[in-house]
Amino acid sequence: MTAPKTILVVDDAALVRVYYRSILEGAGFRVVEALNGLEALETLLAVGVDLLIVDINMPQMDGLTFLRTLREKVGPMASIPALMTSTESAPADFAAARAAGANYYLLKPVEREQLVEFARMLCGVSS
């Protein structure tokens, strides 16, 4: 049996982290959490992850800055797939997420099925 894929959820809202954790662990993933981009960078130094789920608006380091910083690095961390989530729905928000290095952008509230589908796809896990 293979180890479950690990997903780092980066969001300052505890309720969102609990919601994502419940869904993703129920689908067989391992979940680790960070409250903002700075904490996420520290977490990545300690834990190998297969997918990032990142909010845009967070204190200390927002999601866009976090992804840009990560994508500028050399090595395997720079290529971890990233799913950006936000309540921001303007075309400029989608473009900014893509420019920062997000693979996909989902609007909050994220549907349970949609979250699992994208997590499986980006982690290469069959359903």
C-alpha positions as MATLAB code, in Angstrom:
seq = 'MTAPKTILVVDDAALVRVYYRSILEGAGFRVVEALNGLEALETLLAVGVDLLIVDINMPQMDGLTFLRTLREKVGPMASIPALMTSTESAPADFAAARAAGANYYLLKPVEREQLVEFARMLCGVSS';
ca = [
       0.000    0.000    0.000;
       1.355    3.420   -0.914;
       1.478    6.344    1.484;
      -1.284    8.925    1.074;
      -0.507   12.087   -0.868;
       0.102   15.112    1.368;
      -1.682   18.420    0.843;
      -0.656   21.697    2.476;
      -3.683   23.926    3.109;
      -2.648   27.566    3.487;
      -5.488   29.731    4.812;
      -5.822   32.101    7.760;
      -9.444   31.056    8.403;
      -9.618   28.123   10.846;
     -13.092   27.146    9.623;
     -11.858   26.852    6.035;
      -8.890   24.715    7.118;
     -11.171   22.408    9.121;
     -13.587   22.130    6.165;
     -10.818   21.282    3.684;
      -9.160   18.864    6.132;
     -12.427   16.990    6.685;
     -13.062   16.632    2.959;
      -9.513   15.751    1.955;
      -8.806   13.299    4.767;
     -12.140   11.646    3.990;
     -10.881   11.184    0.429;
      -7.661    9.531    1.655;
      -5.225   12.454    1.654;
      -2.915   13.546    4.476;
      -3.360   17.242    5.349;
      -0.966   19.714    6.936;
      -1.852   23.348    7.568;
      -0.332   26.823    7.568;
      -1.926   30.139    8.548;
      -0.154   32.282    5.934;
       2.562   32.247    3.291;
       5.446   32.656    5.752;
       4.299   29.698    7.802;
       3.763   27.721    4.595;
       7.374   28.313    3.494;
       8.578   27.070    6.894;
       6.303   24.032    6.675;
       7.648   23.133    3.233;
      11.169   22.968    4.673;
      10.016   20.343    7.171;
       7.353   18.369    5.302;
       7.243   17.077    1.756;
       3.926   17.856    0.088;
       2.276   16.866   -3.169;
      -0.199   19.745   -3.510;
      -0.750   23.275   -2.196;
      -4.213   24.727   -1.621;
      -3.660   28.433   -1.078;
      -5.945   31.332   -0.141;
      -5.111   34.739   -1.610;
      -5.917   37.128    1.241;
      -3.869   36.362    4.370;
      -1.870   38.420    6.872;
       1.962   38.565    6.924;
       2.337   36.976    3.469;
      -0.587   36.622    1.083;
      -1.071   33.679   -1.244;
       0.133   35.452   -4.381;
       3.398   36.506   -2.733;
       3.844   33.011   -1.311;
       3.434   31.355   -4.718;
       5.706   33.866   -6.476;
       8.368   33.299   -3.801;
       8.046   29.537   -4.085;
       8.148   29.514   -7.890;
      11.407   31.551   -7.854;
      13.175   28.821   -5.860;
      15.291   26.111   -7.437;
      14.460   22.486   -6.801;
      11.417   20.286   -6.338;
       9.497   22.705   -4.087;
       9.229   25.177   -6.957;
       7.124   22.782   -9.010;
       4.580   21.619   -6.410;
       1.119   21.996   -8.010;
      -0.951   24.801   -6.510;
      -4.689   25.308   -6.304;
      -5.562   28.928   -5.480;
      -8.857   29.610   -3.685;
     -10.513   32.946   -3.025;
     -13.752   34.874   -2.937;
     -12.210   37.316   -5.439;
     -13.828   36.718   -8.825;
     -12.608   39.476  -11.160;
     -10.697   38.409  -14.292;
      -7.673   40.288  -12.902;
      -7.700   38.003   -9.844;
      -7.588   34.893  -12.026;
      -4.769   36.424  -14.093;
      -2.790   37.390  -10.974;
      -3.086   33.860   -9.604;
      -1.920   32.354  -12.885;
       0.990   34.827  -13.081;
       2.010   33.921   -9.509;
       2.179   30.244  -10.445;
      -1.225   28.753   -9.595;
      -2.273   25.764  -11.677;
      -5.984   26.344  -11.047;
      -8.212   28.897   -9.338;
     -11.396   27.966   -7.491;
     -13.936   30.380   -6.067;
     -14.970   30.029   -2.440;
     -17.008   28.424   -1.155;
     -15.365   25.433   -2.812;
     -17.705   22.500   -3.359;
     -16.716   19.196   -1.730;
     -16.713   17.241   -5.014;
     -14.763   19.945   -6.816;
     -12.060   20.032   -4.126;
     -11.584   16.256   -4.216;
     -11.620   16.155   -8.024;
      -8.906   18.816   -8.353;
      -6.827   17.301   -5.513;
      -6.897   13.881   -7.174;
      -6.088   15.316  -10.585;
      -3.164   17.456   -9.378;
      -1.762   14.660   -7.191;
      -2.148   12.027   -9.906;
      -4.510    9.886   -7.846;
      -7.247    7.873   -9.508;
     -10.704    7.912   -7.978;
];
